[in-house]
Amino acid sequence: MRGIKIIFWLVWHVWFYVVMAIPIIIMFPFLFASILTESGYPYYFKMARIWAKCILFGMGFYYKVGKMQALDKDKNYVFIANHTSMLDIMLMLAVVKKPFVFVGKKELSKIPLFGFFYKRTCILVDRDSSRSRGEVFKRAQKRINQGLSICIFPEGKVPDDQSIVLDEFKSGAFRLAIDHQLTIVPIVFPDNKARYSYTVLSGSPGVLRVNILPFIATKGKTKLDANEIRKQSWNLIHTELLAFEKKK
């Protein structure tokens, strides 16, 4: 019985990369055309959402969204969420209709096909380089001025210890939100770790719940408030994750 489970897990995880590649191959000419100019990004974003939904559906996942507040189509935001899985990227794209740009680690640019578009459309950061972290703010400002929102996973990386419910938040997302007076939208992905984590021989198809928590305003805030807002955001997401843990 265990042998069958191992075979299923291996095939299922290989299938993940197959369903990741197929939509990109099919849409490649249109995706490529959309990244030739910065004005084409909204079209790229629409195709990225289709790509994300194809992966979720193809892997046997379906998502349920709980909203405590609705987004204003005329406003820009900084979206943040807990980070435990490759699914976080796909689920964020599937759930948020408003065009945004990811701030993400440069290592993902090495993934075949996906990485080609990732490094040309996302704001890449080298966690080991202070210069790279500084460049993030310049590139993010440019994107915000173009009317786009920003998405950052403030933990910075997936925690090495899978027992960690929520790792410490880095300050970048909150400094960026304050600098541009953008509202922060905290989002919780309580099921992604269990459904498709980086742990060997784990995961299964099923529901992916998403909770969009009360927004955090930064209007009138200064850099002196960044640490307070960081802690407030962490507490909101952590409390929600613990509540989901108790329901298991």
Secondary structure, 3 states (H helix, E strand, C coil): CHHHHHHHHHHHHHHHHHHHHHHHHHHHHHHHHHCCCHHHHHHHHHHHHHHHHHHHHHCCEEEEEEECCCCCCCCCEEEEECCCCCHHHHHHHHHCCCCEEEEEEHHHHHCCCHHHHHHHHCEEECCCCHHHHHHHHHHHHHHHHCCCEEEECCCCCCCCCCCCCCCCCCCHHHHHHHHCCCEEEEEECCCHHHHCCCCCCCCCCEEEEEEECCCECCCCCCHHHHHHHHHHHHHHHHHHHHHHHHHC
